[in-house]
Amino acid sequence: MESGAGKHWTEEEVKALLSVWSEKNIRKQLHGTLRNKGIFIYIAKRLQELGVCRDWKQCRAKYKNLKYEYRTVKYAHNSGDVTKTMKFFHDLDAILRYEPVTQLTAEENGRCSATETQLNTSPTTESTQ
């Protein structure tokens, strides 16, 4: 399978990326890691085993784009706009649901500080993982 910088990801390629991304050890390593080239090299090798020929830069770019699109749709849903959707939303929701998100909170002296919170945490959904 040929791939280039401009080649679009097929549905099968995205599904393969999501299956690797959904693995607990991969999610753990990706969360909070700023220098993650090694993780994406590993992901690219795993995808190659699944028949998807993408380099680590393409994997990282697709990961970032999917994550951005997911958060955009999630924000729209939380704001009451359920018309905004994306193809792999439910798959990404299962992967990203428990990922802490940094939010800014105003302190009494007027400055902001970053705090970590979790999306969609409820006793029933936490016990399922």
N, CA, C and O of each residue as an XYZ file, in Angstrom:
516
protein
N       0.841     -1.183      0.000
C       0.000      0.000      0.000
C       0.884      1.244      0.000
O       1.722      1.404      0.888
N       0.711      2.120     -0.974
C       1.527      3.323     -1.055
C       0.974      4.381     -0.127
O      -0.231      4.454      0.115
N       1.880      5.205      0.391
C       1.420      6.326      1.207
C       2.375      7.494      1.003
O       3.579      7.314      0.824
N       1.824      8.652      1.034
C       2.621      9.864      0.904
C       2.061     10.923      1.824
O       1.026     10.714      2.456
N       2.729     12.052      1.905
C       2.308     13.111      2.811
C       0.896     13.595      2.479
O       0.137     13.958      3.377
N       0.543     13.601      1.183
C      -0.751     14.118      0.787
C      -1.848     13.076      0.694
O      -3.001     13.419      0.433
N      -1.511     11.799      0.903
C      -2.504     10.738      0.755
C      -3.444     10.715      1.950
O      -3.013     10.726      3.103
N      -4.732     10.683      1.651
C      -5.736     10.628      2.717
C      -5.745      9.260      3.375
O      -5.428      8.250      2.747
N      -6.108      9.243      4.636
C      -6.225      7.989      5.370
C      -7.535      7.318      4.984
O      -8.580      7.968      4.949
N      -7.485      6.040      4.699
C      -8.706      5.295      4.422
C      -9.386      4.959      5.744
O      -8.788      5.074      6.814
N     -10.627      4.550      5.651
C     -11.376      4.165      6.851
C     -10.678      3.009      7.575
O     -10.615      2.989      8.804
N     -10.157      2.053      6.811
C      -9.471      0.909      7.410
C      -8.201      1.335      8.139
O      -7.879      0.810      9.205
N      -7.476      2.303      7.547
C      -6.259      2.797      8.191
C      -6.579      3.505      9.506
O      -5.873      3.329     10.499
N      -7.638      4.296      9.509
C      -8.035      5.003     10.732
C      -8.471      3.995     11.796
O      -8.135      4.140     12.971
N      -9.219      2.975     11.376
C      -9.639      1.940     12.334
C      -8.436      1.228     12.940
O      -8.426      0.926     14.134
N      -7.426      0.960     12.122
C      -6.215      0.317     12.628
C      -5.495      1.232     13.617
O      -5.030      0.778     14.662
N      -5.404      2.517     13.286
C      -4.786      3.479     14.208
C      -5.550      3.525     15.524
O      -4.943      3.526     16.595
N      -6.867      3.564     15.453
C      -7.682      3.599     16.665
C      -7.512      2.335     17.497
O      -7.515      2.396     18.726
N      -7.364      1.194     16.837
C      -7.202     -0.050     17.589
C      -5.872     -0.062     18.346
O      -5.811     -0.541     19.478
N      -4.814      0.458     17.734
C      -3.525      0.532     18.419
C      -3.589      1.589     19.516
O      -3.120      1.360     20.631
N      -4.166      2.738     19.204
C      -4.294      3.853     20.144
C      -5.113      3.456     21.369
O      -4.862      3.954     22.466
N      -6.080      2.574     21.197
C      -6.965      2.208     22.304
C      -6.307      1.299     23.336
O      -6.851      1.096     24.422
N      -5.141      0.752     23.003
C      -4.448     -0.116     23.955
C      -4.011      0.707     25.165
O      -3.498      1.819     25.038
N      -4.232      0.125     26.339
C      -4.009      0.849     27.585
C      -2.586      1.395     27.709
O      -2.396      2.538     28.123
N      -1.582      0.583     27.352
C      -0.195      1.046     27.495
C       0.120      2.201     26.543
O       0.900      3.089     26.889
N      -0.473      2.200     25.359
C      -0.272      3.293     24.396
C      -0.924      4.565     24.929
O      -0.312      5.633     24.916
N      -2.171      4.447     25.401
C      -2.874      5.613     25.967
C      -2.079      6.211     27.117
O      -1.945      7.430     27.221
N      -1.553      5.348     27.980
C      -0.768      5.820     29.128
C       0.460      6.586     28.671
O       0.765      7.655     29.199
N       1.167      6.036     27.684
C       2.388      6.688     27.213
C       2.103      7.995     26.495
O       2.890      8.936     26.594
N       0.996      8.068     25.776
C       0.665      9.289     25.043
C       0.199     10.402     25.963
O       0.427     11.580     25.687
N      -0.455     10.031     27.060
C      -0.976     11.055     27.966
C       0.158     11.767     28.704
O       0.951     11.141     29.407
N       0.217     13.055     28.531
C       1.177     13.859     29.269
C       2.605     13.799     28.757
O       3.498     14.381     29.373
N       2.842     13.118     27.659
C       4.191     13.027     27.100
C       4.332     14.052     25.986
O       3.614     13.996     24.988
N       5.250     14.980     26.157
C       5.436     16.020     25.143
C       6.344     15.545     24.009
O       6.059     15.803     22.839
N       7.406     14.871     24.338
C       8.329     14.363     23.313
C       7.963     12.910     23.057
O       8.451     12.000     23.727
N       7.092     12.712     22.072
C       6.513     11.384     21.878
C       6.881     10.732     20.546
O       6.157      9.863     20.060
N       7.984     11.141     19.964
C       8.397     10.571     18.680
C       8.546      9.049     18.782
O       8.102      8.318     17.897
N       9.166      8.581     19.854
C       9.383      7.141     20.030
C       8.086      6.355     20.083
O       8.004      5.248     19.552
N       7.078      6.922     20.719
C       5.769      6.266     20.804
C       5.158      6.143     19.415
O       4.592      5.105     19.070
N       5.273      7.208     18.614
C       4.696      7.173     17.272
C       5.497      6.292     16.320
O       4.936      5.751     15.367
N       6.788      6.140     16.558
C       7.574      5.177     15.778
C       7.049      3.770     16.074
O       6.882      2.956     15.166
N       6.794      3.500     17.344
C       6.234      2.201     17.746
C       4.850      1.992     17.128
O       4.554      0.910     16.620
N       4.005      3.023     17.171
C       2.655      2.935     16.590
C       2.751      2.660     15.089
O       2.001      1.839     14.562
N       3.665      3.337     14.400
C       3.834      3.127     12.952
C       4.258      1.686     12.669
O       3.794      1.085     11.700
N       5.141      1.125     13.513
C       5.551     -0.272     13.331
C       4.383     -1.221     13.564
O       4.218     -2.193     12.827
N       3.586     -0.950     14.567
C       2.409     -1.778     14.846
C       1.413     -1.699     13.696
O       0.813     -2.707     13.323
N       1.235     -0.510     13.132
C       0.328     -0.350     11.994
C       0.856     -1.113     10.784
O       0.082     -1.680     10.013
N       2.183     -1.123     10.622
C       2.771     -1.855      9.503
C       2.456     -3.341      9.617
O       2.195     -4.005      8.614
N       2.480     -3.862     10.849
C       2.110     -5.263     11.077
C       0.653     -5.518     10.680
O       0.290     -6.633     10.306
N      -0.174     -4.476     10.766
C      -1.588     -4.588     10.397
C      -1.825     -4.240      8.927
O      -2.972     -4.193      8.480
N      -0.753     -3.996      8.175
C      -0.875     -3.718      6.748
C      -1.056     -2.257      6.404
O      -1.415     -1.930      5.273
N      -0.812     -1.361      7.366
C      -0.951      0.078      7.130
C       0.443      0.683      7.083
O       1.163      0.683      8.081
N       0.819      1.197      5.915
C       2.159      1.754      5.746
C       2.128      3.271      5.903
O       1.903      4.013      4.946
N       2.356      3.699      7.119
C       2.414      5.120      7.455
C       3.648      5.356      8.312
O       4.007      4.519      9.140
N       4.302      6.510      8.109
C       5.457      6.800      8.958
C       4.989      7.466     10.251
O       3.816      7.808     10.399
N       5.923      7.641     11.178
C       5.553      8.144     12.498
C       4.995      9.560     12.444
O       4.142      9.916     13.258
N       5.464     10.378     11.491
C       4.960     11.756     11.381
C       3.501     11.767     10.929
O       2.695     12.562     11.413
N       3.175     10.875      9.996
C       1.787     10.773      9.530
C       0.884     10.286     10.657
O      -0.240     10.765     10.812
N       1.379      9.334     11.441
C       0.599      8.814     12.574
C       0.349      9.909     13.603
O      -0.762     10.055     14.112
N       1.395     10.678     13.904
C       1.240     11.753     14.889
C       0.287     12.828     14.379
O      -0.543     13.334     15.135
N       0.404     13.179     13.098
C      -0.479     14.194     12.525
C      -1.943     13.728     12.565
O      -2.836     14.504     12.904
N      -2.178     12.465     12.219
C      -3.547     11.937     12.225
C      -4.084     11.889     13.650
O      -5.244     12.220     13.892
N      -3.237     11.476     14.593
C      -3.603     11.445     16.010
C      -4.034     12.837     16.480
O      -5.073     12.993     17.121
N      -3.231     13.832     16.156
C      -3.539     15.197     16.585
C      -4.818     15.712     15.924
O      -5.630     16.372     16.573
N      -4.998     15.414     14.639
C      -6.204     15.867     13.932
C      -7.460     15.201     14.482
O      -8.477     15.864     14.682
N      -7.394     13.894     14.726
C      -8.549     13.186     15.288
C      -8.890     13.710     16.676
O     -10.062     13.893     17.007
N      -7.874     13.948     17.479
C      -8.071     14.448     18.837
C      -8.707     15.847     18.800
O      -9.623     16.133     19.571
N      -8.224     16.705     17.914
C      -8.773     18.052     17.775
C     -10.234     18.008     17.327
O     -11.091     18.694     17.884
N     -10.497     17.194     16.320
C     -11.861     17.088     15.803
C     -12.801     16.537     16.877
O     -13.928     17.009     17.028
N     -12.326     15.532     17.622
C     -13.112     14.956     18.719
C     -13.462     16.026     19.746
O     -14.618     16.144     20.155
N     -12.479     16.795     20.157
C     -12.720     17.821     21.182
C     -13.669     18.895     20.680
O     -14.477     19.415     21.449
N     -13.579     19.235     19.391
C     -14.489     20.219     18.804
C     -15.927     19.713     18.865
O     -16.830     20.453     19.255
N     -16.142     18.455     18.481
C     -17.491     17.866     18.508
C     -17.970     17.723     19.951
O     -19.132     17.996     20.251
N     -17.078     17.296     20.838
C     -17.424     17.116     22.245
C     -17.856     18.445     22.859
O     -18.847     18.496     23.587
N     -17.125     19.517     22.572
C     -17.475     20.841     23.078
C     -18.834     21.272     22.539
O     -19.650     21.827     23.276
N     -19.078     21.018     21.254
C     -20.366     21.370     20.651
C     -21.501     20.615     21.338
O     -22.547     21.195     21.627
N     -21.297     19.322     21.601
C     -22.324     18.518     22.271
C     -22.579     19.032     23.680
O     -23.727     19.123     24.114
N     -21.500     19.371     24.402
C     -21.648     19.899     25.753
C     -22.330     21.254     25.766
O     -22.937     21.638     26.766
N     -22.233     21.987     24.648
C     -22.884     23.292     24.518
C     -24.314     23.169     23.996
O     -25.003     24.176     23.829
N     -24.758     21.949     23.740
C     -26.125     21.728     23.289
C     -26.293     21.537     21.799
O     -27.410     21.297     21.341
N     -25.233     21.632     21.031
C     -25.310     21.447     19.580
C     -25.009     19.989     19.250
O     -23.849     19.603     19.105
N     -26.059     19.185     19.132
C     -25.866     17.761     18.843
C     -25.816     17.487     17.342
O     -25.681     16.335     16.929
N     -25.924     18.533     16.520
C     -25.874     18.347     15.068
C     -24.445     18.134     14.587
O     -24.235     17.508     13.549
N     -23.454     18.644     15.324
C     -22.053     18.482     14.928
C     -21.625     17.052     15.241
O     -21.839     16.557     16.348
N     -21.021     16.397     14.261
C     -20.636     15.003     14.445
C     -19.373     14.694     13.652
O     -18.921     15.499     12.838
N     -18.820     13.528     13.900
C     -17.670     13.053     13.149
C     -17.760     11.539     13.053
O     -18.462     10.902     13.838
N     -17.053     10.965     12.096
C     -17.199      9.547     11.791
C     -16.824      8.612     12.943
O     -17.563      7.670     13.232
N     -15.705      8.852     13.597
C     -15.217      7.928     14.623
C     -15.413      8.483     16.036
O     -14.643      8.161     16.941
N     -16.439      9.313     16.228
C     -16.639      9.974     17.513
C     -16.760      8.978     18.663
O     -16.109      9.149     19.694
N     -17.578      7.946     18.504
C     -17.799      7.004     19.607
C     -16.542      6.205     19.942
O     -16.282      5.913     21.109
N     -15.764      5.853     18.923
C     -14.496      5.161     19.160
C     -13.535      6.064     19.937
O     -12.899      5.636     20.900
N     -13.443      7.322     19.495
C     -12.560      8.262     20.168
C     -13.054      8.581     21.574
O     -12.255      8.769     22.491
N     -14.362      8.639     21.739
C     -14.918      8.911     23.063
C     -14.514      7.806     24.038
O     -14.187      8.078     25.193
N     -14.539      6.581     23.573
C     -14.133      5.452     24.424
C     -12.655      5.553     24.795
O     -12.265      5.180     25.901
N     -11.837      6.054     23.879
C     -10.398      6.174     24.123
C     -10.094      7.384     25.008
O      -9.307      7.288     25.949
N     -10.721      8.517     24.702
C     -10.357      9.782     25.351
C     -11.220     10.151     26.556
O     -10.923     11.134     27.234
N     -12.241      9.421     26.830
C     -13.193      9.770     27.897
C     -12.507     10.016     29.238
O     -12.864     10.957     29.947
N     -11.541      9.197     29.590
C     -10.934      9.292     30.909
C      -9.622     10.068     30.920
O      -8.934     10.123     31.939
N      -9.280     10.666     29.783
C      -8.031     11.415     29.720
C      -8.201     12.751     30.434
O      -9.101     13.520     30.095
N      -7.348     13.038     31.419
C      -7.449     14.325     32.103
C      -7.221     15.468     31.120
O      -6.371     15.381     30.233
N      -7.984     16.527     31.290
C      -7.886     17.690     30.431
C      -7.454     18.860     31.296
O      -7.995     19.064     32.382
N      -6.492     19.623     30.825
C      -6.036     20.778     31.580
C      -7.019     21.914     31.367
O      -7.341     22.273     30.234
N      -7.499     22.483     32.488
C      -8.403     23.620     32.425
C      -7.805     24.748     33.232
O      -7.108     24.510     34.219
N      -8.074     25.988     32.817
C      -7.586     27.133     33.552
C      -8.629     27.543     34.575
O      -9.817     27.624     34.260
N      -8.189     27.801     35.796
C      -9.094     28.278     36.833
C      -8.565     29.607     37.347
O      -7.358     29.783     37.515
N      -9.464     30.528     37.593
C      -9.063     31.843     38.085
C      -8.779     31.755     39.581
O      -9.584     31.228     40.349
N      -7.631     32.273     39.979
C      -7.288     32.335     41.394
C      -7.712     33.689     41.937
O      -8.046     34.593     41.172
N      -7.698     33.829     43.268
C      -8.174     35.064     43.885
C      -7.325     36.280     43.524
O      -7.838     37.398     43.570
N      -6.057     36.116     43.169
C      -5.213     37.260     42.819
C      -5.284     37.605     41.328
O      -4.494     38.420     40.851
N      -6.207     37.003     40.595
C      -6.428     37.361     39.198
C      -5.643     36.546     38.192
O      -5.902     36.641     36.992
N      -4.687     35.745     38.647
C      -3.930     34.909     37.723
C      -4.679     33.602     37.489
O      -5.583     33.246     38.245
N      -4.296     32.900     36.444
C      -4.918     31.613     36.140
C      -3.924     30.509     36.428
O      -2.716     30.684     36.269
N      -4.437     29.385     36.846
C      -3.568     28.227     37.037
C      -4.204     27.041     36.340
O      -5.423     26.979     36.178
N      -3.372     26.106     35.930
C      -3.862     24.919     35.231
C      -4.216     23.847     36.250
O      -3.453     23.578     37.178
N      -5.373     23.245     36.069
C      -5.782     22.122     36.906
C      -6.221     21.005     36.002
O      -6.648     21.246     34.874
N      -6.121     19.773     36.487
C      -6.542     18.637     35.686
C      -7.917     18.171     36.133
O      -8.177     18.021     37.327
N      -8.780     17.946     35.177
C     -10.093     17.383     35.439
C     -10.306     16.255     34.462
O      -9.534     16.106     33.515
N     -11.333     15.458     34.668
C     -11.615     14.374     33.740
C     -12.950     14.626     33.060
O     -13.884     15.152     33.665
N     -13.024     14.241     31.786
C     -14.260     14.348     31.023
C     -15.190     13.204     31.382
O     -14.748     12.069     31.564
N     -16.476     13.502     31.484
C     -17.512     12.470     31.651
C     -17.209     11.464     32.752
O     -17.305     10.258     32.522
N     -16.859     11.917     33.902
C     -16.601     10.942     34.960
C     -17.846     10.781     35.810
O     -18.367     11.747     36.368
N     -18.298      9.587     35.896
C     -19.414      9.245     36.767
C     -19.150      7.862     37.315
O     -18.458      7.072     36.673
N     -19.679      7.546     38.480
C     -19.386      6.243     39.080
C     -19.725      5.062     38.172
O     -19.029      4.048     38.200
N     -20.778      5.177     37.370
C     -21.158      4.057     36.516
C     -20.193      3.859     35.363
O     -19.882      2.722     35.008
N     -19.699      4.980     34.754
C     -18.806      4.823     33.611
C     -17.399      4.480     34.050
O     -16.677      3.808     33.314
N     -16.981      4.929     35.249
C     -15.636      4.617     35.698
C     -15.475      3.146     36.007
O     -14.401      2.582     35.795
N     -16.531      2.509     36.509
C     -16.419      1.118     36.890
C     -16.361      0.182     35.680
O     -16.006     -0.990     35.816
N     -16.708      0.699     34.501
C     -16.698     -0.155     33.317
C     -15.305     -0.340     32.755
O     -15.085     -1.241     31.946
N     -14.353      0.495     33.164
C     -13.000      0.343     32.606
C     -12.083     -0.390     33.508
O     -10.916     -0.592     33.170
